[in-house]
Amino acid sequence: MARSKLGALLRFLEHREQTAQRVLKQRHQAVDGARVKVDQLTALQAEYQQRLGAAGESGMRATDLRLWRRFTESLEDVVAVQSAQVAALKRELEQAQAACLAARARRHGGELLQDSRRREEMIAARRKERIESADAASRRGRE
């Protein structure tokens, strides 16, 4: 009975570890995707800054310049929001890494417990065999 409980515990711990690994993979993908968006937005921001400089050199109306600046300020806000999201996702990634390591450690502990239980069972079986063979030898000696 103890063996079946231990087996069930190990299966549960393995499932928990696999779940933690899946979550960790998802967090990695989310961080990578968010970083790509930040990079794209930053490149777009740099491109529009260059366009503004070129347009300013060729002469631009004040109204157009104000609209352009509002647009680039809005783009800066979007970059800041996306950067904050990357930071939040990185924190979630760190938590997922810690959870994955903890799940792995628990599973390893369960395996160590199972190995210890097996050793105890083997020692008990050997002890029983020695006792039985000693009993059998003593019975033969008496006959």
ChimeraX commands (.cxc) that place a marker at each C-alpha (Angstrom):
marker #1 position 0.00,0.00,0.00 radius 0.5
marker #1 position 2.81,2.41,0.85 radius 0.5
marker #1 position 4.36,1.63,-2.50 radius 0.5
marker #1 position 1.20,2.60,-4.40 radius 0.5
marker #1 position 0.91,5.84,-2.42 radius 0.5
marker #1 position 4.54,6.63,-3.16 radius 0.5
marker #1 position 4.00,5.86,-6.85 radius 0.5
marker #1 position 0.95,8.12,-6.92 radius 0.5
marker #1 position 2.95,10.85,-5.20 radius 0.5
marker #1 position 5.75,10.54,-7.75 radius 0.5
marker #1 position 3.29,10.70,-10.66 radius 0.5
marker #1 position 1.73,13.79,-9.10 radius 0.5
marker #1 position 5.14,15.42,-8.62 radius 0.5
marker #1 position 6.13,14.60,-12.21 radius 0.5
marker #1 position 2.87,16.13,-13.43 radius 0.5
marker #1 position 3.52,19.27,-11.38 radius 0.5
marker #1 position 7.03,19.54,-12.81 radius 0.5
marker #1 position 5.75,19.12,-16.38 radius 0.5
marker #1 position 3.12,21.79,-15.75 radius 0.5
marker #1 position 5.77,24.13,-14.36 radius 0.5
marker #1 position 7.95,23.50,-17.42 radius 0.5
marker #1 position 5.04,24.29,-19.75 radius 0.5
marker #1 position 4.34,27.53,-17.89 radius 0.5
marker #1 position 8.04,28.41,-18.03 radius 0.5
marker #1 position 8.09,27.84,-21.80 radius 0.5
marker #1 position 4.99,30.04,-22.19 radius 0.5
marker #1 position 6.60,32.80,-20.12 radius 0.5
marker #1 position 9.76,32.63,-22.25 radius 0.5
marker #1 position 7.66,32.96,-25.41 radius 0.5
marker #1 position 5.70,35.88,-23.95 radius 0.5
marker #1 position 8.88,37.74,-22.98 radius 0.5
marker #1 position 10.43,37.10,-26.39 radius 0.5
marker #1 position 7.29,38.29,-28.18 radius 0.5
marker #1 position 7.05,41.43,-26.05 radius 0.5
marker #1 position 10.75,42.19,-26.67 radius 0.5
marker #1 position 10.21,41.88,-30.41 radius 0.5
marker #1 position 7.35,44.39,-30.16 radius 0.5
marker #1 position 9.54,46.82,-28.21 radius 0.5
marker #1 position 12.28,46.47,-30.80 radius 0.5
marker #1 position 9.81,47.07,-33.64 radius 0.5
marker #1 position 8.31,50.09,-31.91 radius 0.5
marker #1 position 11.75,51.50,-31.13 radius 0.5
marker #1 position 12.79,51.07,-34.76 radius 0.5
marker #1 position 9.58,52.78,-35.87 radius 0.5
marker #1 position 10.23,55.59,-33.42 radius 0.5
marker #1 position 13.77,56.07,-34.78 radius 0.5
marker #1 position 12.46,56.03,-38.35 radius 0.5
marker #1 position 9.90,58.73,-37.60 radius 0.5
marker #1 position 12.53,60.84,-35.85 radius 0.5
marker #1 position 14.64,60.65,-39.00 radius 0.5
marker #1 position 11.64,61.55,-41.14 radius 0.5
marker #1 position 10.88,64.50,-38.88 radius 0.5
marker #1 position 14.45,65.71,-39.23 radius 0.5
marker #1 position 14.34,65.39,-43.01 radius 0.5
marker #1 position 10.94,67.08,-43.20 radius 0.5
marker #1 position 12.13,69.89,-40.94 radius 0.5
marker #1 position 15.14,70.56,-43.15 radius 0.5
marker #1 position 12.97,70.83,-46.26 radius 0.5
marker #1 position 10.55,73.13,-44.48 radius 0.5
marker #1 position 7.40,72.15,-42.61 radius 0.5
marker #1 position 4.37,74.08,-41.52 radius 0.5
marker #1 position 3.97,74.66,-37.78 radius 0.5
marker #1 position 0.66,72.77,-37.72 radius 0.5
marker #1 position 2.21,69.74,-39.38 radius 0.5
marker #1 position 5.16,69.91,-36.99 radius 0.5
marker #1 position 2.84,69.93,-33.96 radius 0.5
marker #1 position 0.91,66.91,-35.31 radius 0.5
marker #1 position 4.15,65.10,-36.01 radius 0.5
marker #1 position 5.44,65.77,-32.52 radius 0.5
marker #1 position 2.16,64.61,-30.95 radius 0.5
marker #1 position 2.42,61.44,-32.95 radius 0.5
marker #1 position 6.02,60.79,-31.87 radius 0.5
marker #1 position 5.09,61.53,-28.24 radius 0.5
marker #1 position 2.26,59.01,-28.50 radius 0.5
marker #1 position 4.70,56.53,-29.98 radius 0.5
marker #1 position 7.05,57.15,-27.04 radius 0.5
marker #1 position 4.17,56.41,-24.67 radius 0.5
marker #1 position 3.44,53.15,-26.48 radius 0.5
marker #1 position 7.11,52.17,-26.26 radius 0.5
marker #1 position 7.11,52.95,-22.54 radius 0.5
marker #1 position 3.97,50.87,-21.96 radius 0.5
marker #1 position 5.38,47.97,-23.95 radius 0.5
marker #1 position 8.70,48.22,-22.07 radius 0.5
marker #1 position 6.80,48.09,-18.78 radius 0.5
marker #1 position 4.99,45.02,-20.03 radius 0.5
marker #1 position 8.33,43.38,-20.85 radius 0.5
marker #1 position 9.51,44.12,-17.31 radius 0.5
marker #1 position 6.32,42.59,-15.85 radius 0.5
marker #1 position 6.68,39.53,-18.07 radius 0.5
marker #1 position 10.31,39.15,-16.98 radius 0.5
marker #1 position 9.14,39.09,-13.34 radius 0.5
marker #1 position 6.60,36.43,-14.24 radius 0.5
marker #1 position 9.35,34.51,-16.03 radius 0.5
marker #1 position 11.53,34.64,-12.91 radius 0.5
marker #1 position 8.63,33.34,-10.83 radius 0.5
marker #1 position 8.03,30.54,-13.34 radius 0.5
marker #1 position 11.73,29.63,-13.23 radius 0.5
marker #1 position 11.62,29.46,-9.44 radius 0.5
marker #1 position 8.45,27.34,-9.55 radius 0.5
marker #1 position 10.03,25.01,-12.09 radius 0.5
marker #1 position 13.14,24.57,-9.95 radius 0.5
marker #1 position 11.02,23.95,-6.86 radius 0.5
marker #1 position 8.91,21.36,-8.69 radius 0.5
marker #1 position 12.07,19.64,-9.92 radius 0.5
marker #1 position 13.48,19.59,-6.39 radius 0.5
marker #1 position 10.24,18.12,-4.99 radius 0.5
marker #1 position 10.20,15.43,-7.67 radius 0.5
marker #1 position 13.84,14.63,-6.97 radius 0.5
marker #1 position 13.04,14.40,-3.27 radius 0.5
marker #1 position 10.22,11.98,-4.07 radius 0.5
marker #1 position 12.60,9.87,-6.15 radius 0.5
marker #1 position 15.10,9.82,-3.30 radius 0.5
marker #1 position 12.33,8.72,-0.96 radius 0.5
marker #1 position 11.34,5.97,-3.38 radius 0.5
marker #1 position 14.96,4.81,-3.69 radius 0.5
marker #1 position 15.30,4.79,0.09 radius 0.5
marker #1 position 12.09,2.78,0.42 radius 0.5
marker #1 position 13.36,0.25,-2.15 radius 0.5
marker #1 position 16.66,-0.13,-0.29 radius 0.5
marker #1 position 14.80,-0.70,2.96 radius 0.5
marker #1 position 12.63,-3.33,1.29 radius 0.5
marker #1 position 15.69,-5.08,-0.18 radius 0.5
marker #1 position 17.45,-5.08,3.19 radius 0.5
marker #1 position 14.33,-6.46,4.87 radius 0.5
marker #1 position 14.01,-9.16,2.19 radius 0.5
marker #1 position 17.68,-10.18,2.61 radius 0.5
marker #1 position 17.31,-10.23,6.38 radius 0.5
marker #1 position 14.23,-12.44,6.05 radius 0.5
marker #1 position 16.08,-14.80,3.69 radius 0.5
marker #1 position 19.03,-15.08,6.12 radius 0.5
marker #1 position 16.71,-15.79,9.03 radius 0.5
marker #1 position 14.81,-18.40,7.03 radius 0.5
marker #1 position 18.01,-20.08,5.84 radius 0.5
marker #1 position 19.40,-20.04,9.40 radius 0.5
marker #1 position 16.13,-21.56,10.68 radius 0.5
marker #1 position 16.25,-24.21,7.98 radius 0.5
marker #1 position 19.88,-25.03,8.79 radius 0.5
marker #1 position 19.14,-25.31,12.50 radius 0.5
marker #1 position 16.19,-27.61,11.78 radius 0.5
marker #1 position 18.39,-29.85,9.64 radius 0.5
marker #1 position 21.01,-29.88,12.38 radius 0.5
marker #1 position 18.45,-31.09,14.91 radius 0.5
marker #1 position 17.19,-33.88,12.68 radius 0.5
marker link #1:1,2 radius 0.2
marker link #1:2,3 radius 0.2
marker link #1:3,4 radius 0.2
marker link #1:4,5 radius 0.2
marker link #1:5,6 radius 0.2
marker link #1:6,7 radius 0.2
marker link #1:7,8 radius 0.2
marker link #1:8,9 radius 0.2
marker link #1:9,10 radius 0.2
marker link #1:10,11 radius 0.2
marker link #1:11,12 radius 0.2
marker link #1:12,13 radius 0.2
marker link #1:13,14 radius 0.2
marker link #1:14,15 radius 0.2
marker link #1:15,16 radius 0.2
marker link #1:16,17 radius 0.2
marker link #1:17,18 radius 0.2
marker link #1:18,19 radius 0.2
marker link #1:19,20 radius 0.2
marker link #1:20,21 radius 0.2
marker link #1:21,22 radius 0.2
marker link #1:22,23 radius 0.2
marker link #1:23,24 radius 0.2
marker link #1:24,25 radius 0.2
marker link #1:25,26 radius 0.2
marker link #1:26,27 radius 0.2
marker link #1:27,28 radius 0.2
marker link #1:28,29 radius 0.2
marker link #1:29,30 radius 0.2
marker link #1:30,31 radius 0.2
marker link #1:31,32 radius 0.2
marker link #1:32,33 radius 0.2
marker link #1:33,34 radius 0.2
marker link #1:34,35 radius 0.2
marker link #1:35,36 radius 0.2
marker link #1:36,37 radius 0.2
marker link #1:37,38 radius 0.2
marker link #1:38,39 radius 0.2
marker link #1:39,40 radius 0.2
marker link #1:40,41 radius 0.2
marker link #1:41,42 radius 0.2
marker link #1:42,43 radius 0.2
marker link #1:43,44 radius 0.2
marker link #1:44,45 radius 0.2
marker link #1:45,46 radius 0.2
marker link #1:46,47 radius 0.2
marker link #1:47,48 radius 0.2
marker link #1:48,49 radius 0.2
marker link #1:49,50 radius 0.2
marker link #1:50,51 radius 0.2
marker link #1:51,52 radius 0.2
marker link #1:52,53 radius 0.2
marker link #1:53,54 radius 0.2
marker link #1:54,55 radius 0.2
marker link #1:55,56 radius 0.2
marker link #1:56,57 radius 0.2
marker link #1:57,58 radius 0.2
marker link #1:58,59 radius 0.2
marker link #1:59,60 radius 0.2
marker link #1:60,61 radius 0.2
marker link #1:61,62 radius 0.2
marker link #1:62,63 radius 0.2
marker link #1:63,64 radius 0.2
marker link #1:64,65 radius 0.2
marker link #1:65,66 radius 0.2
marker link #1:66,67 radius 0.2
marker link #1:67,68 radius 0.2
marker link #1:68,69 radius 0.2
marker link #1:69,70 radius 0.2
marker link #1:70,71 radius 0.2
marker link #1:71,72 radius 0.2
marker link #1:72,73 radius 0.2
marker link #1:73,74 radius 0.2
marker link #1:74,75 radius 0.2
marker link #1:75,76 radius 0.2
marker link #1:76,77 radius 0.2
marker link #1:77,78 radius 0.2
marker link #1:78,79 radius 0.2
marker link #1:79,80 radius 0.2
marker link #1:80,81 radius 0.2
marker link #1:81,82 radius 0.2
marker link #1:82,83 radius 0.2
marker link #1:83,84 radius 0.2
marker link #1:84,85 radius 0.2
marker link #1:85,86 radius 0.2
marker link #1:86,87 radius 0.2
marker link #1:87,88 radius 0.2
marker link #1:88,89 radius 0.2
marker link #1:89,90 radius 0.2
marker link #1:90,91 radius 0.2
marker link #1:91,92 radius 0.2
marker link #1:92,93 radius 0.2
marker link #1:93,94 radius 0.2
marker link #1:94,95 radius 0.2
marker link #1:95,96 radius 0.2
marker link #1:96,97 radius 0.2
marker link #1:97,98 radius 0.2
marker link #1:98,99 radius 0.2
marker link #1:99,100 radius 0.2
marker link #1:100,101 radius 0.2
marker link #1:101,102 radius 0.2
marker link #1:102,103 radius 0.2
marker link #1:103,104 radius 0.2
marker link #1:104,105 radius 0.2
marker link #1:105,106 radius 0.2
marker link #1:106,107 radius 0.2
marker link #1:107,108 radius 0.2
marker link #1:108,109 radius 0.2
marker link #1:109,110 radius 0.2
marker link #1:110,111 radius 0.2
marker link #1:111,112 radius 0.2
marker link #1:112,113 radius 0.2
marker link #1:113,114 radius 0.2
marker link #1:114,115 radius 0.2
marker link #1:115,116 radius 0.2
marker link #1:116,117 radius 0.2
marker link #1:117,118 radius 0.2
marker link #1:118,119 radius 0.2
marker link #1:119,120 radius 0.2
marker link #1:120,121 radius 0.2
marker link #1:121,122 radius 0.2
marker link #1:122,123 radius 0.2
marker link #1:123,124 radius 0.2
marker link #1:124,125 radius 0.2
marker link #1:125,126 radius 0.2
marker link #1:126,127 radius 0.2
marker link #1:127,128 radius 0.2
marker link #1:128,129 radius 0.2
marker link #1:129,130 radius 0.2
marker link #1:130,131 radius 0.2
marker link #1:131,132 radius 0.2
marker link #1:132,133 radius 0.2
marker link #1:133,134 radius 0.2
marker link #1:134,135 radius 0.2
marker link #1:135,136 radius 0.2
marker link #1:136,137 radius 0.2
marker link #1:137,138 radius 0.2
marker link #1:138,139 radius 0.2
marker link #1:139,140 radius 0.2
marker link #1:140,141 radius 0.2
marker link #1:141,142 radius 0.2
marker link #1:142,143 radius 0.2
view
